[in-house]
């Protein structure tokens, strides 16, 4: 997965839950884009709140918008 300074925490957390070797190249591109979008829209007064906001938005994008069938949870 291609990680940036903006997305690496979200993608690292994702990789602890999902074996990325089972994903297609198209799914990985969507996940990388979802992580980018989620981190651009994150909110929170502290770093922890901001990271949790990004994770919650990322989970929403993967589960509800892209319908990848990965069934991620907001708080693993």
C-alpha positions in Angstrom: 0.0 0.0 0.0 1.1 3.5 -0.8 1.2 5.5 2.5 1.7 9.2 3.0 2.3 11.3 6.0 -1.4 12.0 6.1 -2.6 8.4 5.7 -0.1 6.1 7.3 -1.8 5.8 10.7 -5.1 4.9 9.2 -3.6 2.5 6.7 -1.4 0.8 9.4 -4.5 0.4 11.6 -6.4 -1.1 8.6 -3.6 -3.6 7.9 -3.9 -4.9 11.5 -7.5 -5.9 10.7 -7.4 -7.0 7.0 -4.9 -9.2 5.1 -4.2 -6.9 2.2 -2.8 -9.8 0.1 -6.5 -10.8 -0.4 -7.4 -7.5 -1.9 -7.3 -6.6 -5.6 -5.3 -3.7 -6.9 -8.5 -1.8 -7.5 -9.7 -2.3 -3.9 -6.3 -1.2 -2.6 -6.5 2.0 -4.7 -10.0 2.7 -3.3 -8.8 2.1 0.3 -5.8 4.4 -0.2 -8.2 7.1 -1.5 -10.7 6.5 1.3 -7.9 7.0 3.8 -6.9 10.2 2.1 -10.4 11.6 2.1 -11.0 10.5 5.7 -7.9 12.2 7.0 -8.6 15.4 5.0 -12.0 15.7 6.8 -10.9 14.6 10.3 -11.9 16.8 13.3 -10.9 16.9 16.9 -9.1 19.0 19.5 -6.5 16.5 20.3 -4.4 14.2 18.2 -6.2 11.1 19.6 -9.6 12.6 18.8 -8.5 13.6 15.3 -7.2 10.1 14.6 -10.4 8.5 15.9 -12.4 10.9 13.7 -10.4 9.9 10.7 -10.8 6.2 11.5 -14.5 6.5 11.9 -14.9 8.4 8.6 -12.6 5.8 6.9 -14.7 2.9 8.2 -17.8 4.7 6.9 -16.3 5.1 3.5 -15.1 1.5 3.2 -18.2 -0.1 4.6 -21.0 2.1 3.4 -19.8 4.0 0.3 -17.5 1.5 -1.4 -19.4 -1.6 -0.1 -16.3 -3.7 -0.1 -17.7 -6.3 2.3 -14.9 -5.9 4.8 -17.2 -5.1 7.7 -14.8 -2.9 9.6 -15.8 -1.5 12.9 -15.3 2.1 14.1 -13.5 0.9 17.3 -11.8 -2.5 16.9 
